[in-house]
Amino acid sequence: MVTVKKLSMVITGAALSSLCVGLEVTQAHPGHSPFVPHEISSPLTAGGQDVLIVPPDASGRPVYSVFTGLSTFLAVGQETGGQFSLFDLTVTPQNGPPPHRHFDQDEAFYVLDGELRFLLGNEAIVATPGTFAYIPRGRRHQFFNPSTTPARLLALTVPSGFEGFFAEEGRLVTDPSNPPPPRTDFTEIAPIAARYDTALALEPEPSDIPQGLRDFILVPPGAPNRPSFNEAGSLFTSLASSEETDGLFSLFNVLLTPQAEPKQLQRSDRKSQSFYILDGEVTFQIGDKTTVGTPGTFVYLPEGTSYTYQNLGTTPARTLLLSTPASVPEPASALGLLGLGAFGTVSLRKRREKQENLS
């Protein structure tokens, strides 16, 4: 029988303060180093950090030609206070890293385009757009593009720091139409990976998870059997909870229904929150500034940022909502928790246990 986990919740939904912090919203500016935050002509800060908005074309962001394809830096540690880094990875056909593990970072993938094959522990999974996978530190994993066309995925590392590997292993792209050839000699790549606490994991994992290591999370497209709730006319579906990531982050897929009137949906007080727009248009009011995010837009809002977001269009919109450290929005009424019921956590270990029990 699949073990049922209780989703950790933190009550939110308070109305935004009328005393919004006046913030300037700017686009990411070209930088010479991935370790130096983007230049800002009119500084915008909250809690000592800058609001970061990266447009769909990621103009001005560092791009590296790496052995798996291209790695575009959407956010790095100096921009997120060291909490996380986020990359847009293009994986060329018949390519991917060998099985490996990270010892100091958790990782998560969200497939955007194409088809990938994930190896999670000893189990291979076909991952199509909308698939989410969480890989705790110390666990064997791999992604591979088995097709004849490129694939894309978001790669989240918590905490930050893995941008250093891409910058050291890769070659900076100055002309996107003609990227430099990547390294292909793994005798060169392996020592670089070791400096970032990453090692090959060619041997299968033991059947029992070693003590102290957490389980994978695999969420297929549509997120069946994942916790969800409605708030302010929008559907929040959990992809990863605080409990499942040991408090590192939480991630939601949020379906925003068209709103005729602006809704005060969120305020980031003690947590930083980030958005990646998947479909439609999402309008953000950040202080006294308004910006519209279209598919592919990334928005990072540091701790203490006052903001609202809503769908002012005529068709539904979808966005990923990342909270770091983890915080989970829930219905404004605590009674709404009763409506959530008990939801099963999708994990490979539990799925195997269920299969074994049925056999």
C-alpha positions in Angstrom: 0.0 0.0 0.0 1.3 3.4 -0.9 2.2 5.4 2.1 0.3 8.7 2.3 2.3 11.8 3.3 0.8 14.9 4.8 1.6 18.0 2.8 3.2 20.7 5.0 1.3 23.9 4.9 1.9 27.5 5.9 -1.1 29.8 6.1 -0.8 32.7 3.6 -3.3 34.8 1.8 -3.1 38.0 3.8 -3.9 41.1 1.8 -1.0 43.2 0.6 0.0 46.1 2.7 -0.9 49.4 1.3 2.6 50.5 2.0 4.2 48.8 -1.0 7.9 49.2 -1.4 8.6 51.3 -4.5 10.7 49.0 -6.8 12.1 49.6 -10.3 11.5 46.6 -12.5 14.3 46.1 -15.0 15.3 43.5 -17.4 18.5 41.4 -17.0 21.4 43.3 -18.4 24.4 41.7 -20.2 27.2 40.8 -17.8 30.8 39.7 -18.3 30.6 37.0 -15.7 27.9 34.6 -14.6 29.0 35.2 -11.0 28.2 38.9 -11.1 24.6 39.9 -10.9 23.2 41.8 -13.9 23.8 45.5 -14.0 20.9 47.7 -13.0 20.4 51.2 -14.2 17.8 52.0 -11.5 18.5 49.7 -8.6 15.6 47.7 -7.3 16.1 45.9 -4.0 14.1 44.0 -1.4 15.9 42.5 1.6 19.2 43.5 0.1 18.6 41.6 -3.2 17.5 42.7 -6.7 14.2 41.7 -8.4 15.2 39.8 -11.5 13.2 39.6 -14.6 14.5 37.5 -17.5 12.6 37.8 -20.8 11.7 34.7 -22.9 14.7 35.2 -25.2 17.0 35.5 -22.1 18.7 38.4 -23.7 22.0 39.4 -22.0 22.1 36.2 -19.9 25.2 34.0 -20.0 25.0 31.0 -22.3 27.6 28.2 -22.4 28.2 25.5 -24.9 28.5 22.4 -22.7 29.0 18.8 -23.6 25.2 18.1 -23.5 24.2 21.2 -25.6 23.6 24.7 -24.4 23.1 26.0 -20.8 21.4 29.4 -20.4 21.8 30.9 -16.9 18.4 32.2 -15.8 19.5 32.8 -12.2 22.8 32.3 -10.3 23.7 32.4 -6.7 24.7 36.0 -6.4 21.3 36.9 -7.7 19.4 34.6 -5.3 21.4 35.0 -2.2 22.9 31.5 -2.7 19.5 29.8 -2.4 19.4 28.3 -5.9 20.5 28.5 -9.5 18.2 27.9 -12.5 19.3 26.9 -16.0 17.5 26.5 -19.3 19.2 23.5 -20.9 19.0 22.5 -24.5 20.0 18.8 -25.0 21.2 17.9 -28.4 20.0 14.6 -30.0 21.5 11.4 -28.8 23.2 13.2 -26.0 23.2 13.6 -22.2 25.6 13.2 -19.2 26.5 9.7 -18.0 24.9 8.5 -14.7 26.2 10.6 -11.9 25.4 12.0 -8.5 25.8 15.4 -6.7 26.9 15.3 -3.1 26.2 18.9 -2.0 23.2 19.9 -4.1 19.6 18.8 -4.7 18.4 19.0 -8.3 15.1 19.2 -10.1 14.1 19.0 -13.8 11.0 20.2 -15.6 10.7 19.2 -19.3 9.8 22.0 -21.6 10.2 20.6 -25.1 11.0 17.3 -26.8 11.5 13.9 -25.2 14.1 12.9 -22.6 14.9 9.7 -20.8 15.5 10.1 -17.1 17.4 7.5 -15.1 16.4 7.9 -11.4 18.3 5.4 -9.4 18.0 2.2 -11.4 14.7 3.1 -13.2 14.5 4.6 -16.6 11.5 6.9 -17.4 10.4 8.5 -20.6 9.9 12.2 -19.8 7.7 14.3 -22.1 6.8 18.1 -21.7 5.3 18.8 -18.3 7.2 16.0 -16.5 8.8 17.0 -13.2 11.6 15.1 -11.4 13.3 15.8 -8.1 16.7 14.3 -7.4 18.0 14.6 -3.8 21.7 14.9 -3.3 23.6 11.7 -3.3 21.2 9.9 -5.6 22.2 8.4 -9.0 20.5 10.0 -12.0 20.9 10.9 -15.7 19.0 12.6 -18.5 19.4 11.6 -22.1 17.8 12.8 -25.4 17.1 9.6 -27.4 15.4 11.4 -30.2 16.6 13.1 -33.4 15.5 16.6 -32.3 16.7 18.8 -29.5 15.0 18.8 -26.1 14.8 21.5 -23.4 14.4 21.4 -19.7 14.6 23.6 -16.7 17.3 22.5 -14.3 17.1 23.8 -10.7 20.0 23.3 -8.2 19.7 23.9 -4.5 21.7 25.6 -3.1 23.5 27.5 -5.9 27.0 26.9 -7.1 26.6 24.6 -10.0 26.9 27.5 -12.4 30.6 27.3 -11.7 30.7 23.9 -13.3 29.0 25.0 -16.5 31.2 28.1 -16.7 34.4 26.1 -16.2 33.4 23.1 -18.3 31.6 25.0 -21.0 32.6 27.6 -23.5 30.9 31.0 -23.5 28.6 31.6 -26.4 29.0 35.1 -27.9 27.2 34.4 -31.2 24.1 32.2 -30.6 23.9 31.4 -34.3 27.4 29.9 -34.1 28.2 28.5 -30.7 31.6 27.1 -30.1 32.1 23.4 -30.1 31.7 21.8 -26.6 34.2 19.7 -24.8 33.9 16.0 -25.6 36.8 14.5 -23.7 35.5 13.2 -20.4 39.1 12.9 -19.1 38.9 16.8 -19.1 35.3 17.0 -17.8 35.6 14.5 -14.9 38.1 16.6 -12.8 36.0 19.7 -13.3 32.9 17.8 -12.1 34.8 16.6 -9.0 35.6 20.2 -8.0 31.8 20.7 -7.8 31.2 17.5 -5.8 29.9 15.5 -8.7 31.0 12.0 -9.4 30.2 9.3 -11.9 27.7 6.7 -10.8 28.0 3.9 -13.3 27.1 1.1 -10.9 23.4 0.4 -10.0 22.1 1.8 -6.7 21.4 -0.7 -3.9 17.7 -1.7 -3.7 17.4 -0.1 -0.2 17.9 3.6 0.0 20.9 4.3 2.2 20.0 6.0 5.5 20.0 9.7 5.3 19.2 9.9 1.6 15.7 11.1 0.4 13.5 9.6 -2.3 13.0 10.8 -5.8 9.8 12.6 -6.8 8.4 11.9 -10.3 5.4 13.8 -11.5 4.1 13.0 -15.0 2.3 15.6 -17.1 -1.0 16.5 -15.6 0.3 15.7 -12.1 -2.1 12.9 -11.2 -2.5 12.1 -7.5 -0.7 15.3 -6.4 -2.2 17.7 -3.9 -4.1 20.7 -5.3 -6.4 23.4 -4.2 -8.3 26.4 -5.5 -7.5 29.9 -4.3 -8.7 33.2 -5.8 -10.0 31.4 -8.8 -6.7 29.7 -9.5 -5.7 26.0 -9.2 -2.5 25.3 -7.3 -1.0 21.8 -7.9 2.0 20.7 -5.9 5.0 19.3 -7.7 7.2 19.2 -4.7 6.4 20.0 -1.1 8.6 21.3 1.8 8.3 17.9 3.5 9.6 16.1 0.4 12.6 18.4 -0.1 13.5 18.7 3.6 12.5 22.3 3.6 14.7 23.4 0.7 11.9 24.5 -1.6 8.4 24.0 -2.7 7.2 24.1 -6.3 3.6 24.5 -7.7 2.1 24.4 -11.1 -0.4 27.3 -11.0 -3.3 27.5 -13.4 -4.6 31.1 -13.5 -8.1 31.6 -14.8 -8.8 34.9 -16.6 -9.5 37.6 -14.1 -11.6 40.7 -14.9 -10.3 42.4 -11.8 -6.8 42.4 -10.3 -6.5 39.9 -7.4 -4.0 40.2 -4.6 -2.8 36.7 -4.7 0.6 36.7 -3.0 3.0 38.6 -0.9 6.6 37.4 -0.3 7.4 38.2 3.3 9.8 35.6 4.7 10.4 33.6 1.5 11.8 34.4 -1.9 9.4 33.4 -4.7 10.1 32.8 -8.4 7.9 32.3 -11.4 8.4 30.7 -14.8 5.6 31.4 -17.2 4.5 28.3 -19.1 1.4 29.5 -21.0 -0.6 32.7 -21.5 0.2 36.0 -20.0 0.7 36.8 -16.3 0.7 40.5 -15.1 2.8 41.4 -12.1 2.4 44.5 -10.0 5.7 44.9 -8.2 5.5 48.0 -6.0 4.3 50.7 -8.3 5.6 49.0 -11.5 3.8 46.6 -13.8 5.3 44.0 -16.1 3.7 41.3 -18.2 5.3 37.9 -18.4 4.8 35.8 -21.5 5.8 32.1 -21.9 9.5 31.7 -21.1 9.6 34.7 -18.8 11.4 34.1 -15.4 10.8 36.4 -12.4 12.7 36.3 -9.1 11.2 38.2 -6.2 13.4 38.2 -3.1 12.3 38.1 0.5 10.3 41.2 1.4 9.0 42.0 -2.1 5.4 43.2 -2.1 3.6 42.2 -5.3 0.5 40.9 -6.9 0.1 38.7 -10.0 -3.0 37.9 -12.1 -4.2 36.8 -15.4 -5.8 39.8 -17.1 -6.3 38.0 -20.4 -9.2 36.1 -21.8 -7.6 32.6 -21.8 -6.1 30.6 -19.0 -2.4 31.0 -18.1 0.0 28.7 -16.3 3.1 29.4 -14.3 5.5 27.5 -12.1 5.8 29.0 -8.6 9.0 28.3 -6.7 9.4 29.2 -3.0 12.8 29.1 -1.4 13.2 28.2 1.4 10.0 26.2 1.1 6.7 27.9 1.8 3.4 26.5 0.6 0.5 28.7 -0.2 -2.9 27.4 0.9 -6.5 28.6 1.1 -7.0 31.7 3.1 -9.5 29.8 5.3 -7.9 27.1 7.5 -11.1 25.1 7.0 -10.1 24.8 3.3 -7.4 22.3 4.5 -10.2 19.8 5.2 -11.1 19.8 1.6 -7.7 18.8 0.5 -8.0 15.3 1.9 -5.1 12.9 1.9 -3.0 12.8 -1.3 -0.5 10.1 -2.2 3.1 11.2 -2.9 4.3 10.0 -6.2 7.8 8.5 -5.7 9.7 5.7 -7.4 10.3 3.8 -4.2 6.6 3.7 -3.2 5.6 2.8 -6.7 8.0 -0.2 -6.5 6.6 -1.1 -3.1 3.0 -1.1 -4.6 4.1 -3.3 -7.5 5.8 -5.7 -5.2 2.7 -6.0 -2.9 0.6 -6.8 -6.0 2.9 -9.4 -7.3 
